[in-house]
C-alpha cells in the first residue's frame, strides 16, 4: 500500500443509522497541514468526478500528484494521481480513483482530525460490481464513480471523527 503511515490513532466506527446528520458546514481540520492540503485536493478531484468533468479532474489530479510526490512515502500514490491527470477518459480516471481512494483512506486514518468528520463511502456497483470507496466531508452520497447517472448510489461505511 502506498502512503504507508503507521497507525497513530484509531478511528471511530459508528453504525450509520445512529449518527447525526452532517451539514455542508462540516469543516475538516487535520492536525498535519500537509495532509490537510492533500485531503482538500483529493476532495476537489472527487467533486470533479461527481460532476463528470474530466478536465477539472485532470487539473485536480495534477495538484494532488504534486503534493503527494512531496510527501515522504506517497510516491506510488502520486503516480496514481498522475495517471488520472494524464487522461481525459472519465472511465479510466474513475478506475484509477479507486486505487487512489484506498491509499488516501489509509493515509487520512493515520493522522488525527482536529475538527469535523470524514465519511468513508462505498458504491457496490462501481468497477463492474467490484465496488469502490471514497472519502467525503458530507454524509450525503454524491457518487464519483457514476456522477449524475447514479448520484446517490452508495452508503456511508465508516466515520473518521475529530477526537
C-alpha positions in Angstrom: 0.0 0.0 0.0 1.3 3.5 -0.8 1.4 6.3 1.6 2.4 3.9 4.3 1.9 5.6 7.6 2.0 3.9 11.0 -1.4 3.8 12.7 -1.0 6.5 15.3 -4.6 7.0 16.2 -7.7 4.8 16.0 -10.8 5.8 14.2 -14.3 5.6 15.5 -16.6 3.2 13.7 -20.3 4.0 14.0 -23.5 2.5 12.9 -24.5 4.8 10.1 -28.2 4.6 11.1 -27.3 6.1 14.5 -25.2 9.1 13.6 -26.1 12.7 13.5 -26.7 14.3 10.1 -23.7 16.3 8.8 -24.2 19.6 7.2 -22.4 21.3 4.4 -20.6 23.3 7.1 -18.6 20.2 8.2 -15.2 21.8 8.2 -12.4 19.2 8.4 -9.2 20.2 10.0 -6.3 17.6 10.1 -3.5 18.1 12.6 -0.8 17.8 9.9 -1.2 20.8 7.5 0.4 18.9 4.5 -2.1 16.0 5.0 -5.0 18.5 5.2 -3.9 20.1 1.9 -3.7 16.6 0.3 -7.2 15.7 1.6 -8.6 19.0 0.2 -7.1 18.4 -3.2 -8.5 14.8 -3.1 -11.9 16.4 -2.4 -11.5 18.6 -5.4 -10.8 15.6 -7.6 -13.7 13.6 -6.1 -16.1 16.6 -6.8 -14.9 16.9 -10.4 -15.7 13.2 -10.9 -19.1 13.6 -9.3 -19.7 16.4 -11.9 -18.3 14.0 -14.6 -15.9 16.8 -15.6 -12.8 15.0 -16.9 -10.9 18.3 -17.5 -11.4 19.5 -13.9 -10.5 16.0 -12.7 -7.2 16.3 -14.6 -6.4 19.7 -13.1 -7.3 18.5 -9.5 -5.3 15.3 -10.0 -2.2 17.2 -11.2 -2.3 19.4 -8.0 -2.8 16.3 -5.9 0.1 14.5 -7.7 2.5 17.3 -6.8 1.5 17.3 -3.1 1.7 13.5 -2.8 5.1 13.4 -4.6 6.4 15.9 -2.0 5.1 13.8 1.0 7.5 11.1 2.0 6.1 7.6 1.5 3.4 8.7 -1.0 5.4 8.3 -4.3 3.3 5.4 -5.5 0.1 7.2 -4.7 1.4 10.2 -6.6 1.8 8.0 -9.7 -1.8 7.0 -9.5 -2.8 10.7 -9.4 -0.5 11.3 -12.4 -2.4 8.6 -14.3 -5.6 10.5 -13.7 -4.0 13.8 -14.6 -2.7 12.3 -17.9 -6.0 11.2 -19.4 -9.3 12.9 -20.2 -11.1 9.5 -20.3 -13.6 9.6 -17.5 -13.8 5.8 -17.3 -10.1 5.5 -16.8 -10.0 8.3 -14.3 -12.7 6.7 -12.2 -10.9 3.3 -12.3 -7.7 4.9 -11.0 -9.7 6.9 -8.5 -10.5 3.5 -6.8 -6.8 2.8 -6.0 -6.2 6.4 -5.1 -9.1 6.4 -2.7 -7.9 3.2 -1.0 -4.5 4.8 -0.3 -6.0 8.1 0.8 -8.4 6.4 3.2 -5.4 4.7 5.0 -3.5 8.0 4.8 -6.2 10.0 6.5 -6.9 7.4 9.2 -3.2 7.5 10.2 -3.4 11.1 11.4 -5.6 12.9 13.9 -8.5 15.0 13.0 -8.7 18.2 15.0 -12.2 19.2 13.7 -15.0 17.7 11.7 -15.9 14.3 10.3 -14.6 12.5 7.2 -17.0 9.9 5.8 -15.8 6.7 4.1 -18.4 5.9 1.5 -18.9 2.9 -0.7 -20.6 2.1 -4.0 -21.2 -1.6 -4.5 -21.8 -1.2 -8.3 -18.6 0.7 -9.1 -15.9 -1.1 -11.1 -18.3 -3.5 -12.7 -19.7 -4.7 -9.4 -16.4 -5.0 -7.5 -17.3 -1.8 -5.6 -15.4 1.3 -4.8 -14.8 3.5 -1.8 -14.1 7.2 -1.4 -13.8 9.9 1.2 -16.2 12.8 1.7 -16.8 15.7 4.1 -20.5 15.2 3.6 -22.7 12.4 4.8 -24.9 12.7 1.8 -23.9 10.4 -1.0 -22.5 12.1 -4.1 -21.1 9.2 -6.2 -17.8 10.0 -8.0 -18.0 6.6 -9.9 -21.2 7.4 -11.7 -21.9 11.1 -11.3 -25.4 12.1 -12.3 -26.2 8.7 -13.7 -26.4 7.3 -10.2 -25.6 10.2 -8.0 -26.9 8.8 -4.7 -25.8 5.2 -5.2 -23.8 4.2 -2.1 -23.7 4.3 1.6 -21.5 5.5 4.5 -19.4 2.7 5.8 -17.3 4.5 8.4 -16.9 7.9 10.1 -13.5 9.3 11.0 -14.1 11.8 13.7 -12.2 14.5 15.5 -11.1 13.4 18.9 
